[in-house]
Amino acid sequence: MPEELIRTLKYWYGNQINVVRWSGAYSTPYRLESGVRQGGLTSPKLFNLYVNALVEELSSTHVGCHIDGICLNNISYADDMVLLSASAGGLSQLLDICEKYASQHGLQYNAKKSEWMVFQARGSSLSQTPQIKLNGYPLNRVEQFKYLGHILTPDLKDDTDIERERRALSVRANMIARRFARCSRDVKITLFRAFCTSFYTSSLWVNYTQKQYSALRVQYNNAFRMLLGLPRFCSASGMFADARVDCFYTTMRKRCTSLVRRVRVSPNSILRAFAERFDCLYVYHCDMVHVRANVEILF
């Protein structure tokens, strides 16, 4: 990198002054001693440069989980990091690497916000597990964890996350119906598309009960009926076709297809390992989503 650019960044970060505004009043100015600028265009790349050595060191140990010979022991998104290991000993080894890196680079992990979970094999359960520590502080073992908005459970079932999305859909639909009750039909349909068809992380749902999945579908249909003031028992397929809005099954098919397409063209080696496996559980699930939807249409 040019020396002038390095000096500019060094001066910039060495002379940052912040204030806090509250109800029109300003606090005493103070210096920002650590971290990158929130919302800054250079912040993501600077942070990546800062933690890249940690990611490389973790991956080079080859301790943890493997997919087709590819080591997958850490997943990072901004400052959220997940460590993956097939044993408690391997997890402790990865944590030791993180502790040493933090000590050398002026970082400090918040052990109170760090948790660990055991993903159980089918038909087995672990009543006793060794203690996992971070900086000498015992971490809590949890039975449910939300990572980037998606709820994970030890049995890897998606019922809990589907219920999260069902509740969120109910809140959004009620908000739209209440605030925009006097708007035109076209405006309501546009709002429904924007706020009620996203189904965050729905393309990751693979293992769930039909009861929970159907509950979300019913919530989706009822939300559209409520917004447009349609009768409770009117035909779901008919009302969506008339409004030119995707029904529940069409939305799910599009979500799955979009994710599979992006995974198959991704340059990421781990994602390619999934995409090239014809026996991949997720690819099979996407095929079945199309099959089930076609059966529903036929009957």
Secondary structure as GFF3:
##gff-version 3
##sequence-region A 1 299
A	DSSP	alpha_helix	3	14	.	.	.	ID=ss1
A	DSSP	beta_strand	17	18	.	.	.	ID=ss2
A	DSSP	beta_strand	21	22	.	.	.	ID=ss3
A	DSSP	beta_strand	25	26	.	.	.	ID=ss4
A	DSSP	beta_strand	30	31	.	.	.	ID=ss5
A	DSSP	alpha_helix	43	60	.	.	.	ID=ss6
A	DSSP	beta_strand	65	67	.	.	.	ID=ss7
A	DSSP	beta_strand	70	72	.	.	.	ID=ss8
A	DSSP	beta_strand	74	77	.	.	.	ID=ss9
A	DSSP	beta_strand	80	83	.	.	.	ID=ss10
A	DSSP	alpha_helix	88	104	.	.	.	ID=ss11
A	DSSP	three_ten_helix	111	113	.	.	.	ID=ss12
A	DSSP	beta_strand	115	116	.	.	.	ID=ss13
A	DSSP	beta_strand	133	134	.	.	.	ID=ss14
A	DSSP	beta_strand	137	138	.	.	.	ID=ss15
A	DSSP	beta_strand	140	141	.	.	.	ID=ss16
A	DSSP	beta_strand	145	147	.	.	.	ID=ss17
A	DSSP	beta_strand	150	152	.	.	.	ID=ss18
A	DSSP	alpha_helix	159	179	.	.	.	ID=ss19
A	DSSP	alpha_helix	185	196	.	.	.	ID=ss20
A	DSSP	three_ten_helix	202	204	.	.	.	ID=ss21
A	DSSP	alpha_helix	210	228	.	.	.	ID=ss22
A	DSSP	alpha_helix	236	243	.	.	.	ID=ss23
A	DSSP	alpha_helix	248	264	.	.	.	ID=ss24
A	DSSP	alpha_helix	269	275	.	.	.	ID=ss25
A	DSSP	alpha_helix	281	298	.	.	.	ID=ss26
###
